[in-house]
Amino acid sequence: MWTLLYPPQTKTFLRPTIITRKRAEIATIPLSVKCQQEETSLRPKTQDDGIPADDVKFIAKFKSRHNYIRVLEVSRKANHPFRGSRLLLLDGPGNIHSITFPNTPFTNTYFDVFATLPPILPPGPISILGFGAGSAARALLELYPDVILHGWELDQSVIDVAREFFSLRRIERKNKDRLFIYVGNALNASVKDGFAGIIVDLFAKGCVISELQDETTWWKMKGLLREGGRVMVNVGGSCVEAESKVRDGKVVMEETLRAMKVVFGEKLFVLSLGNRRDDSSVAVTGDWPDGDAWKKGLPDRLRYYVDLWKPYSGEKGR
């Protein structure tokens, strides 16, 4: 997640700060630099830099039962990596839960990491727990013609907004036999014969949900996997800005990883994103795959991520 803030400056700016669920964490990798071709300053902008308010337009804003929903559109003329995109903000801090660009499924964010999962999975359906407006689903469906997705989202209003402003209605029509969306508690997700993979992107009030710091949740999730199946998780990091000051993003990330390690042992790997150590991270479970074979199954643009994974040591700071 990212948060849009208004720092004290002469000119009003929208500042997306990565908030562990969807921060521009991944944008700190070289991929984000490729978005700066029109940059005129001496230092290339990153997704952490402010967006001039004149370059942002709110196209929806309301409160649902679960969220404070806002949809923003960033001008294509903006001098920023998010130019031309639509953003879904939820909760008080203004966390960005989804992002979409016209004409490409790639986002230069951690959603692209999620899109590397299918080549290392056994045959079978993939679940997305925390569907949002469908950023991960769009990439998976476009990049892998045989993928079948089951997505869970707690808030019906988020799905409605996704259909209206993020092309989800068109995506559903095009993939009637490949995309199935459910509204309800994602932790109750299940499918006959189990999932080949589970993507977890669950946040509430600007923080990784507390259930993910409980090893019981991971034992249950492991039981939903087919043989050889894997879980890939956005575990957040120091960039997270929760509504509660008590919920420190880095601490929550470490607690989540420790709970996962109890269940998955040495078969737990972490990819760190962002400009700083512990900025934000994604975790994946299972035996380490053959890196070369994994890369061959990926689009060229995503192969870079394979080399960023490291075993989780369980020690503070990894």
C-alpha positions in Angstrom: 0.0 0.0 0.0 1.0 3.6 -0.4 -0.2 6.7 1.4 -0.9 10.0 -0.2 0.2 12.8 2.1 0.4 16.6 1.9 3.9 17.6 3.1 4.4 21.2 4.1 5.7 22.8 0.9 5.1 25.9 -1.0 3.3 23.9 -3.7 0.8 21.3 -2.7 1.9 17.7 -3.5 0.4 14.3 -3.2 3.1 12.0 -1.8 2.7 8.3 -2.1 4.6 6.6 0.7 4.7 2.9 0.6 2.6 1.4 3.2 3.5 -2.2 3.2 0.5 -3.4 1.4 1.0 -1.5 -1.7 3.7 0.8 -1.6 5.8 1.6 -4.5 8.1 -0.7 -2.8 9.0 -2.6 -5.9 9.5 0.6 -7.7 12.9 1.0 -6.1 14.2 -1.6 -8.4 15.7 -0.6 -11.8 12.4 -1.1 -13.4 11.1 2.1 -11.9 14.0 4.0 -13.4 12.7 3.1 -16.8 9.6 5.2 -16.1 11.7 8.4 -15.8 12.5 9.1 -19.4 10.8 12.5 -19.3 12.4 13.5 -16.0 13.9 17.0 -16.2 15.5 17.3 -12.8 19.0 16.1 -11.9 17.6 13.2 -9.7 15.2 10.8 -11.3 11.8 10.7 -9.6 10.7 7.5 -7.8 7.2 6.5 -6.7 8.0 8.0 -3.3 8.2 11.5 -4.8 5.3 13.8 -4.6 2.7 14.3 -7.4 1.6 17.9 -7.9 -2.0 18.2 -6.9 -2.8 19.7 -10.3 -1.9 16.4 -11.9 -4.3 14.4 -9.9 -8.1 14.1 -10.3 -10.5 12.4 -7.8 -13.1 10.5 -9.9 -14.8 8.8 -6.9 -14.9 9.4 -3.2 -17.2 7.8 -0.6 -17.3 5.7 2.5 -18.4 2.0 2.4 -19.1 -0.3 5.3 -15.4 -1.2 5.5 -13.4 1.5 3.8 -13.0 5.1 2.9 -12.8 4.6 -0.9 -11.2 7.1 -3.3 -10.3 6.6 -6.9 -7.6 8.9 -8.4 -6.4 9.5 -11.9 -2.9 10.8 -12.5 -2.4 13.0 -15.5 -0.4 11.5 -18.4 1.6 14.8 -18.3 2.7 14.4 -14.7 6.4 14.2 -14.1 6.1 11.0 -12.1 6.2 7.2 -12.5 2.5 7.0 -11.8 1.6 9.3 -14.7 -1.4 8.0 -16.7 -2.5 5.6 -13.9 -5.6 5.1 -11.8 -5.1 4.5 -8.1 -7.5 3.0 -5.5 -7.1 4.4 -2.0 -8.7 2.8 1.0 -8.8 3.6 4.8 -8.0 6.8 6.7 -4.3 7.2 5.8 -5.1 6.9 2.1 -3.4 3.6 1.4 -3.2 2.7 -2.3 -4.5 -0.8 -2.7 -4.6 -1.0 -6.5 -3.0 0.6 -9.5 -3.6 0.2 -13.2 -2.0 1.7 -16.3 -3.5 1.8 -19.8 -2.3 -0.7 -22.3 0.0 -2.7 -19.9 -0.5 -5.1 -17.0 2.9 -4.1 -15.5 2.9 -1.6 -12.6 6.6 -1.5 -11.5 5.3 -2.3 -8.0 5.1 -5.5 -5.9 2.1 -6.6 -8.1 4.8 -7.4 -10.7 6.4 -9.8 -8.1 3.0 -11.5 -7.6 3.0 -12.0 -11.4 6.2 -14.1 -11.2 4.5 -16.9 -9.2 2.8 -19.2 -11.8 5.9 -20.7 -13.4 6.9 -22.3 -10.1 3.5 -23.8 -9.2 2.0 -27.2 -9.9 -1.1 -27.3 -12.1 -4.2 -25.9 -10.5 -6.1 -22.7 -9.5 -4.5 -19.7 -7.8 -6.3 -17.7 -5.1 -5.9 -14.0 -4.5 -6.7 -13.1 -0.9 -7.3 -9.4 -0.9 -8.4 -8.8 -4.5 -8.7 -5.0 -4.4 -9.4 -3.6 -7.8 -7.7 -6.5 -9.5 -4.1 -5.3 -10.2 -2.6 -8.7 -9.6 -5.4 -10.6 -11.4 -5.1 -8.5 -14.5 -1.4 -9.2 -14.8 -1.8 -13.0 -14.2 -4.6 -13.3 -16.7 -2.8 -11.4 -19.4 0.6 -13.1 -18.9 -0.5 -16.7 -18.4 -3.3 -17.9 -20.7 -3.9 -21.1 -18.7 -4.2 -19.5 -15.2 -7.4 -19.9 -13.3 -8.0 -17.4 -10.5 -10.3 -17.3 -7.5 -10.2 -13.9 -5.8 -11.6 -12.9 -2.4 -12.4 -9.3 -1.3 -14.2 -8.3 1.9 -15.8 -5.1 0.6 -18.4 -5.4 -2.2 -18.0 -1.6 -2.8 -14.4 -2.2 -3.8 -15.4 -4.8 -6.4 -18.1 -2.3 -7.7 -15.5 0.4 -8.0 -13.1 -2.0 -9.7 -15.8 -2.8 -12.3 -16.6 0.8 -12.9 -13.2 2.4 -12.9 -10.5 -0.4 -13.3 -11.9 -2.4 -16.2 -12.8 -5.3 -14.0 -16.2 -5.8 -15.8 -14.4 -6.2 -19.1 -11.8 -8.5 -17.6 -14.5 -10.7 -16.2 -16.4 -10.9 -19.5 -13.2 -11.8 -21.3 -12.3 -14.5 -18.7 -15.6 -16.0 -17.7 -14.0 -19.5 -17.2 -10.8 -18.2 -15.6 -11.7 -15.6 -13.0 -14.1 -16.1 -10.1 -14.6 -13.4 -7.5 -16.1 -13.9 -4.0 -17.1 -11.2 -1.5 -16.4 -12.2 2.0 -13.7 -13.1 4.5 -10.6 -14.2 2.5 -9.4 -16.4 5.4 -12.4 -18.7 4.7 -11.3 -19.3 1.1 -11.3 -22.8 -0.2 -11.6 -24.8 -3.4 -12.1 -28.4 -4.2 -8.7 -30.3 -4.4 -6.8 -27.2 -3.1 -4.9 -24.3 -4.6 -1.7 -24.5 -6.6 -0.8 -21.1 -5.2 -2.1 -18.5 -2.8 -1.4 -14.8 -3.1 -2.0 -13.0 0.2 -2.4 -9.2 0.2 -4.5 -8.6 3.3 -4.5 -5.2 5.0 -6.9 -3.4 7.3 -6.6 0.2 8.5 -3.3 0.6 6.9 -1.7 -2.6 8.4 -1.2 -6.2 7.7 -4.1 -7.9 9.3 -3.4 -9.3 12.8 -4.4 -12.8 11.8 -1.2 -13.1 9.8 0.9 -12.8 12.9 -0.8 -16.0 14.2 0.8 -19.3 13.1 -2.6 -20.9 13.2 -3.6 -18.9 10.2 -0.6 -20.2 8.3 -1.2 -23.8 9.3 -4.7 -23.5 7.9 -3.4 -21.8 4.7 -0.8 -24.5 4.2 -3.6 -27.1 4.4 -5.3 -25.4 1.4 -2.4 -26.0 -0.9 -2.0 -28.9 -3.4 1.2 -30.9 -3.2 4.0 -28.6 -4.3 1.9 -25.5 -3.9 3.2 -22.2 -2.6 2.1 -19.0 -0.8 3.3 -15.6 -1.8 2.6 -12.8 0.7 2.9 -9.0 0.9 4.3 -8.8 4.4 4.7 -5.0 4.5 7.6 -3.3 6.2 8.8 -0.1 7.8 7.0 1.9 5.1 3.6 1.0 6.4 1.5 3.7 7.9 -1.3 2.3 10.0 -4.2 4.2 11.4 -3.0 3.2 14.8 0.3 4.5 15.9 0.8 1.4 17.9 1.1 -0.8 14.8 4.7 -0.3 13.6 5.0 -1.7 10.0 8.5 -3.2 10.5 7.5 -4.9 13.7 4.4 -6.3 12.1 6.4 -7.5 9.2 8.8 -9.4 11.4 6.0 -10.9 13.5 4.3 -12.1 10.3 7.5 -13.7 9.0 8.2 -15.4 12.3 4.7 -16.9 12.3 5.3 -18.1 8.8 8.6 -19.6 9.6 7.1 -21.7 12.4 4.9 -23.4 9.7 7.2 -23.4 6.6 10.6 -23.7 8.3 13.5 -23.3 6.0 11.2 -23.2 3.0 10.6 -19.4 3.4 12.2 -16.7 1.2 12.0 -13.0 1.3 12.3 -10.3 -1.4 13.0 -6.8 -0.1 11.7 -3.8 -2.0 12.1 -0.1 -1.6 14.8 2.4 -1.1 15.8 1.3 2.4 16.4 -1.9 4.1 13.2 -3.4 5.5 11.3 -0.9 3.5 8.8 -3.4 2.3 8.9 -7.1 1.5 7.2 -10.0 -0.2 7.6 -13.6 1.1 7.2 -16.9 -0.8 7.1 -20.5 0.5 8.3 -23.9 -0.8 11.5 -25.5 -2.0 13.7 -23.1 -3.8 13.1 -23.6 -7.5 15.6 -23.7 -10.3 16.3 -20.1 -11.0 17.1 -20.5 -14.7 14.0 -22.5 -15.3 11.9 -19.9 -13.4 13.3 -17.1 -15.5 12.5 -18.9 -18.7 8.9 -19.1 -17.7 8.7 -15.3 -17.2 8.4 -12.3 -19.5 11.7 -10.6 -19.9 10.6 -7.7 -17.8 10.0 -9.8 -14.7 13.1 -12.0 -14.7 15.1 -9.5 -12.7 13.0 -10.4 -9.6 14.2 -14.0 -9.4 17.7 -12.9 -8.2 16.4 -10.7 -5.4 15.1 -13.5 -3.2 16.9 -14.5 0.0 16.2 -17.2 2.6 14.5 -15.9 5.7 16.9 -16.3 8.6 14.5 -15.4 11.3 16.9 -12.9 12.6 15.9 -9.3 13.2 16.2 -7.4 9.9 16.3 -10.7 8.1 
